[in-house]
Amino acid sequence: ETTIGDVNPPTPSKSVTPRYSLSFWEVTAASGVVLGFLIGLVCVYLTMPQSDYSFLKLPRNLQDLQILRDNLEIYTSDYTVQVLVGYSLVYVFMQTFMIPGTVFMSLLAGALFGVFKGMVLVVSTATAGASSCFFLSKLIGRPLIFSLWPDKLVFFQDQVARRKDGLLNYMLFLRLTPTLPNTFINVASPIVDVPYHIFFHATFIGLIPAAFVTVRAGIALGELQSLGDLYDFSSMATLFLIGVLSVTPTLISKKKA
């Protein structure tokens, strides 16, 4: 309470972004995850036949991807298991540690395995990678999310709190539309207390339409001039429409209430 004798009235305290530090065991666990992926990739590499594997690198553009596709086609028929395991490990690793370029991996699945097998591979590995990122973020993600996306986190936390009764529909909407980046959703979901079963089902179902578009495009990889060719107006409009339909039941139930 301010009295007449007060020279300076009390000022409201400013909100401060919380700071988090990681414990030794949290850093050790995260390092163990990285080491496990690396050991797995080395084991797959050692089971491949003797050859020049200078083409094996994460593709950063369509030209890199076409070179990788051309070389891997030679091994896919004779060393299907090694290629599948190696592909899956790389995709999950990229998703877990937010390494950009999974769209190229989805195109590669279509080019190597066709639409149906490619779809199964992409959706399963993408869901596994998102789940791995979810649990890793639950362990060590707070410092990262508060430093990289503080404003997005506040928005996401508010939306999740307001949609507890229809959270699955909302998470489906986010997966199907570009409202929030998928990488952010993977990292932020455990921080804002999205239950894993809802996260899993929304991820598995929500990734199917975009995976279908990308995998199908991978079959005609040589005809792509840029990544912009993947998502034309009709494809984006369809994905957005599906997203709106997924969240409609939640909106209707709120109006009735």
C-alpha positions as a Python dict, from the first residue, in 0.01 Angstrom:
ca = {
    (1, 'E'): (0, 0, 0),
    (2, 'T'): (140, 346, -95),
    (3, 'T'): (144, 619, 174),
    (4, 'I'): (178, 998, 138),
    (5, 'G'): (542, 981, 238),
    (6, 'D'): (636, 735, -36),
    (7, 'V'): (863, 898, -293),
    (8, 'N'): (847, 619, -552),
    (9, 'P'): (532, 402, -570),
    (10, 'P'): (588, 31, -617),
    (11, 'T'): (620, -74, -981),
    (12, 'P'): (466, -395, -1113),
    (13, 'S'): (713, -678, -1151),
    (14, 'K'): (807, -775, -1506),
    (15, 'S'): (757, -1130, -1623),
    (16, 'V'): (1084, -1311, -1658),
    (17, 'T'): (1136, -1607, -1888),
    (18, 'P'): (1216, -1903, -1665),
    (19, 'R'): (1562, -2046, -1689),
    (20, 'Y'): (1628, -2415, -1672),
    (21, 'S'): (1949, -2606, -1636),
    (22, 'L'): (2007, -2970, -1714),
    (23, 'S'): (2136, -3215, -1460),
    (24, 'F'): (2430, -3445, -1521),
    (25, 'W'): (2200, -3746, -1560),
    (26, 'E'): (1976, -3569, -1811),
    (27, 'V'): (2275, -3476, -2027),
    (28, 'T'): (2409, -3831, -1991),
    (29, 'A'): (2075, -3981, -2101),
    (30, 'A'): (2056, -3753, -2405),
    (31, 'S'): (2414, -3838, -2499),
    (32, 'G'): (2325, -4206, -2468),
    (33, 'V'): (2041, -4160, -2718),
    (34, 'V'): (2280, -4001, -2969),
    (35, 'L'): (2535, -4277, -2916),
    (36, 'G'): (2270, -4546, -2964),
    (37, 'F'): (2168, -4402, -3301),
    (38, 'L'): (2529, -4375, -3415),
    (39, 'I'): (2607, -4734, -3315),
    (40, 'G'): (2300, -4855, -3502),
    (41, 'L'): (2399, -4668, -3819),
    (42, 'V'): (2755, -4801, -3802),
    (43, 'C'): (2623, -5158, -3766),
    (44, 'V'): (2403, -5117, -4074),
    (45, 'Y'): (2695, -4971, -4269),
    (46, 'L'): (2920, -5262, -4174),
    (47, 'T'): (2667, -5517, -4303),
    (48, 'M'): (2661, -5360, -4650),
    (49, 'P'): (2884, -5507, -4925),
    (50, 'Q'): (3225, -5361, -4998),
    (51, 'S'): (3178, -5063, -5226),
    (52, 'D'): (3228, -4688, -5262),
    (53, 'Y'): (2969, -4520, -5039),
    (54, 'S'): (3075, -4160, -5095),
    (55, 'F'): (2718, -4092, -5211),
    (56, 'L'): (2581, -4167, -4863),
    (57, 'K'): (2499, -3828, -4715),
    (58, 'L'): (2188, -3644, -4606),
    (59, 'P'): (2038, -3483, -4918),
    (60, 'R'): (2009, -3105, -4905),
    (61, 'N'): (1857, -3051, -5249),
    (62, 'L'): (1691, -3247, -5528),
    (63, 'Q'): (2021, -3308, -5706),
    (64, 'D'): (2169, -3476, -5396),
    (65, 'L'): (1851, -3679, -5361),
    (66, 'Q'): (1861, -3802, -5720),
    (67, 'I'): (2223, -3914, -5682),
    (68, 'L'): (2131, -4098, -5361),
    (69, 'R'): (1829, -4260, -5527),
    (70, 'D'): (2029, -4374, -5829),
    (71, 'N'): (2291, -4542, -5611),
    (72, 'L'): (2056, -4695, -5354),
    (73, 'E'): (1839, -4854, -5624),
    (74, 'I'): (2131, -5088, -5692),
    (75, 'Y'): (2127, -5220, -5334),
    (76, 'T'): (1757, -5209, -5248),
    (77, 'S'): (1662, -5536, -5418),
    (78, 'D'): (1957, -5741, -5286),
    (79, 'Y'): (1998, -5574, -4946),
    (80, 'T'): (1641, -5474, -4869),
    (81, 'V'): (1665, -5525, -4492),
    (82, 'Q'): (1983, -5319, -4456),
    (83, 'V'): (1838, -5036, -4666),
    (84, 'L'): (1511, -5039, -4470),
    (85, 'V'): (1682, -5042, -4131),
    (86, 'G'): (1931, -4776, -4237),
    (87, 'Y'): (1656, -4557, -4381),
    (88, 'S'): (1443, -4592, -4067),
    (89, 'L'): (1732, -4511, -3833),
    (90, 'V'): (1826, -4201, -4030),
    (91, 'Y'): (1465, -4077, -4049),
    (92, 'V'): (1401, -4130, -3676),
    (93, 'F'): (1737, -3970, -3592),
    (94, 'M'): (1652, -3662, -3800),
    (95, 'Q'): (1310, -3629, -3641),
    (96, 'T'): (1442, -3681, -3290),
    (97, 'F'): (1706, -3410, -3316),
    (98, 'M'): (1510, -3171, -3541),
    (99, 'I'): (1749, -3205, -3835),
    (100, 'P'): (1587, -3051, -4146),
    (101, 'G'): (1547, -3257, -4462),
    (102, 'T'): (1290, -3525, -4380),
    (103, 'V'): (1091, -3417, -4686),
    (104, 'F'): (1379, -3549, -4900),
    (105, 'M'): (1367, -3877, -4707),
    (106, 'S'): (994, -3906, -4780),
    (107, 'L'): (1058, -3849, -5150),
    (108, 'L'): (1330, -4114, -5138),
    (109, 'A'): (1086, -4367, -4989),
    (110, 'G'): (853, -4320, -5282),
    (111, 'A'): (1136, -4347, -5533),
    (112, 'L'): (1274, -4670, -5380),
    (113, 'F'): (964, -4855, -5255),
    (114, 'G'): (658, -4718, -5436),
    (115, 'V'): (345, -4553, -5299),
    (116, 'F'): (205, -4819, -5062),
    (117, 'K'): (530, -4944, -4907),
    (118, 'G'): (670, -4591, -4908),
    (119, 'M'): (361, -4461, -4725),
    (120, 'V'): (386, -4730, -4456),
    (121, 'L'): (758, -4660, -4415),
    (122, 'V'): (727, -4282, -4395),
    (123, 'V'): (426, -4270, -4162),
    (124, 'S'): (573, -4531, -3924),
    (125, 'T'): (921, -4378, -3911),
    (126, 'A'): (788, -4022, -3887),
    (127, 'T'): (562, -4123, -3598),
    (128, 'A'): (848, -4306, -3427),
    (129, 'G'): (1076, -4007, -3473),
    (130, 'A'): (815, -3764, -3342),
    (131, 'S'): (759, -3990, -3041),
    (132, 'S'): (1133, -4010, -2979),
    (133, 'C'): (1153, -3629, -2993),
    (134, 'F'): (853, -3607, -2757),
    (135, 'F'): (1021, -3817, -2486),
    (136, 'L'): (1361, -3657, -2534),
    (137, 'S'): (1201, -3314, -2498),
    (138, 'K'): (1022, -3430, -2187),
    (139, 'L'): (1365, -3512, -2046),
    (140, 'I'): (1576, -3215, -2161),
    (141, 'G'): (1354, -2992, -2374),
    (142, 'R'): (1255, -2710, -2140),
    (143, 'P'): (1568, -2495, -2185),
    (144, 'L'): (1543, -2531, -2562),
    (145, 'I'): (1174, -2451, -2598),
    (146, 'F'): (1185, -2149, -2367),
    (147, 'S'): (1485, -2003, -2548),
    (148, 'L'): (1378, -2072, -2908),
    (149, 'W'): (998, -2033, -2911),
    (150, 'P'): (875, -1852, -2598),
    (151, 'D'): (586, -1675, -2774),
    (152, 'K'): (472, -1983, -2965),
    (153, 'L'): (487, -2183, -2642),
    (154, 'V'): (255, -1939, -2462),
    (155, 'F'): (9, -1956, -2751),
    (156, 'F'): (23, -2336, -2770),
    (157, 'Q'): (-14, -2378, -2394),
    (158, 'D'): (-321, -2153, -2394),
    (159, 'Q'): (-482, -2340, -2682),
    (160, 'V'): (-418, -2680, -2523),
    (161, 'A'): (-565, -2563, -2192),
    (162, 'R'): (-878, -2433, -2366),
    (163, 'R'): (-932, -2752, -2568),
    (164, 'K'): (-891, -3027, -2309),
    (165, 'D'): (-1220, -3189, -2410),
    (166, 'G'): (-1140, -3194, -2782),
    (167, 'L'): (-763, -3209, -2772),
    (168, 'L'): (-731, -3493, -3023),
    (169, 'N'): (-922, -3295, -3284),
    (170, 'Y'): (-707, -2989, -3219),
    (171, 'M'): (-383, -3184, -3244),
    (172, 'L'): (-508, -3339, -3569),
    (173, 'F'): (-580, -2989, -3698),
    (174, 'L'): (-225, -2881, -3616),
    (175, 'R'): (-74, -3183, -3793),
    (176, 'L'): (-283, -3131, -4104),
    (177, 'T'): (-234, -2756, -4141),
    (178, 'P'): (70, -2525, -4126),
    (179, 'T'): (-62, -2346, -3816),
    (180, 'L'): (244, -2451, -3612),
    (181, 'P'): (562, -2625, -3737),
    (182, 'N'): (572, -3001, -3678),
    (183, 'T'): (912, -2969, -3514),
    (184, 'F'): (772, -2725, -3260),
    (185, 'I'): (474, -2953, -3191),
    (186, 'N'): (704, -3248, -3123),
    (187, 'V'): (919, -3052, -2877),
    (188, 'A'): (648, -2846, -2709),
    (189, 'S'): (376, -3109, -2658),
    (190, 'P'): (527, -3272, -2347),
    (191, 'I'): (607, -2928, -2202),
    (192, 'V'): (241, -2818, -2219),
    (193, 'D'): (118, -3157, -2090),
    (194, 'V'): (-31, -3306, -2405),
    (195, 'P'): (-90, -3673, -2315),
    (196, 'Y'): (126, -3908, -2521),
    (197, 'H'): (-164, -4123, -2644),
    (198, 'I'): (-328, -3814, -2795),
    (199, 'F'): (2, -3698, -2940),
    (200, 'F'): (64, -4043, -3092),
    (201, 'H'): (-278, -4084, -3254),
    (202, 'A'): (-285, -3727, -3388),
    (203, 'T'): (64, -3770, -3531),
    (204, 'F'): (1, -4110, -3690),
    (205, 'I'): (-329, -4008, -3851),
    (206, 'G'): (-238, -3647, -3924),
    (207, 'L'): (80, -3728, -4116),
    (208, 'I'): (-91, -3960, -4365),
    (209, 'P'): (-222, -3699, -4617),
    (210, 'A'): (106, -3505, -4645),
    (211, 'A'): (305, -3831, -4657),
    (212, 'F'): (89, -3952, -4944),
    (213, 'V'): (152, -3632, -5143),
    (214, 'T'): (529, -3650, -5087),
    (215, 'V'): (573, -4024, -5142),
    (216, 'R'): (370, -4016, -5461),
    (217, 'A'): (585, -3729, -5589),
    (218, 'G'): (896, -3936, -5517),
    (219, 'I'): (798, -4183, -5788),
    (220, 'A'): (842, -3909, -6048),
    (221, 'L'): (1148, -3764, -5876),
    (222, 'G'): (1320, -3679, -6203),
    (223, 'E'): (1032, -3451, -6303),
    (224, 'L'): (1053, -3231, -5991),
    (225, 'Q'): (1218, -2895, -6046),
    (226, 'S'): (1185, -2769, -5687),
    (227, 'L'): (1017, -2859, -5359),
    (228, 'G'): (749, -2606, -5444),
    (229, 'D'): (619, -2853, -5703),
    (230, 'L'): (516, -3086, -5421),
    (231, 'Y'): (252, -2865, -5272),
    (232, 'D'): (48, -2692, -5539),
    (233, 'F'): (-266, -2494, -5455),
    (234, 'S'): (-501, -2792, -5481),
    (235, 'S'): (-285, -3008, -5252),
    (236, 'M'): (-257, -2737, -4987),
    (237, 'A'): (-628, -2656, -5011),
    (238, 'T'): (-715, -3024, -4965),
    (239, 'L'): (-489, -3060, -4660),
    (240, 'F'): (-634, -2744, -4506),
    (241, 'L'): (-990, -2862, -4569),
    (242, 'I'): (-915, -3193, -4398),
    (243, 'G'): (-769, -2998, -4106),
    (244, 'V'): (-1080, -2782, -4074),
    (245, 'L'): (-1303, -3090, -4082),
    (246, 'S'): (-1096, -3252, -3807),
    (247, 'V'): (-1153, -2962, -3567),
    (248, 'T'): (-1521, -2903, -3656),
    (249, 'P'): (-1664, -3153, -3401),
    (250, 'T'): (-1487, -2965, -3122),
    (251, 'L'): (-1630, -2631, -3236),
    (252, 'I'): (-1981, -2774, -3264),
    (253, 'S'): (-1969, -2929, -2916),
    (254, 'K'): (-1856, -2594, -2768),
    (255, 'K'): (-2147, -2411, -2928),
    (256, 'K'): (-2395, -2665, -2795),
    (257, 'A'): (-2247, -2629, -2447),
}
